[in-house]
Amino acid sequence: MIVMPLEWVLGRDMPCEAHLSPTFYDHTCPRALNTIRKCILVSGPTWTVKLGRRDSTTSGLSLAATNLPSFRDSLDKLISLFGSKGLSARDMVALSGSHTIGQARCVTFRDRIYNGTDIDAGFASTRRRRCPADNGNGDANLAPLELVTPNSFDNNYFKNLIQRKGLLQSDQVLFSGGSTDSIVNEYSKSPKTFRSDFASAMLKMGDIEPLTRSAGVIRKFYNVIN
């Protein structure tokens, strides 16, 4: 799902308010949410999105990539990175559950399927079919992040981890004898709890340093900086 500022989607400048709010556009553009809903596929959980954020006045790849989680990260590193943004370990596990959909490139899981020890042998063998051992060979070949229902938002991702069938190392570390094992177990048994926690974590993530009013801009063209 691609999320774009409402100002860009609707092609007009909007008056700004001081804080994010679900009702930010109720008076200035009352049909905004219905317009956007027509373009979104949402089979997963839903939550009330806070609106009114703006784009940064500057742009840079190095800044955007700072402190991002890596597919190689350990559990402690992941907990630390998410914690630095005010997100708990439980938030981190719930948000990792977004890997119930999507795909990953061979280059991101090659080392795990050939050299990993905490991985189901049959699963590793299956993934090797489209991911050759040699670096540079088939790097861009794709595999689904979730084995059973890769196009559905559900809790099979967590069931896979318990079976040692996490595709990325950063997935499997969530269930590897560490502090988050109990959360993975809980989500594997209760889709309702996972969906509720995922929505809550998404709301918290959306509140991380948003730009509002003069701190940001309404960028109409995303290939240039205003």
C-alpha positions, 0 to 999 in steps of 0.5 A: 500500500502506498500512502500519499499526502491528501494534498497531493492526491487531491491536487490542491493546497489545504489550510494547516492545523497545529496537530495531527487529527483524524478530522483534519480534512473534515471541513476543507475536503470532506470527501478525501477519505472516501476518495482514498479508500477506493484506491486501497486494498485493506484485508488486514486490520483497520485503524483511525489514521491521524491526518495533517502531516507534511513533507520534509523541506529537505531530502537525502538517501543517507538521512532516510536510511539512518537507523533502519532495521536490517535483515541481518539484525540481532534481536537485541539490535532490533529492540534497541532500534525500535526502542529509540523511537519509543516503540516497545519490543511488543510493538516491534514484534507486531509490526514485524508481522507485516511480513505476512505479505510481501516478498524479499530478494534472494540477496537478503536471505541467501546466507540464512538458507545456506549457512543458517542453523536455526532453520527448517531443512526442508524450507531451506531446500525449497528456497535454494531452488530460486536462490543460487549460492553464488553472490551476484547470481540470482540476487534479485530473485524473489520469494514470499516472506510468508510461506503459507498465505503470502497474499493474506494479512493473517497470523501465519507469519508467526506460526512459520517462525515457530516452525523455524521457517522465517525467511529473513534472519531478522524474522527468525530472531523473534523466535529463537529462545529470546525475550520475544518468544512468548509474544510470537507464541501469543500471536500464533494462537490469537489472530485477534490479539495480533491485529489489535496490537498491530493497529496500536503499533501503527498508530504509535509509529505514525506519531513519531516526529511528524511535521506539521504547519511551517515545519514541513511543506506540501510537496506536489511533485515527488521527483523534486524538492520544492 
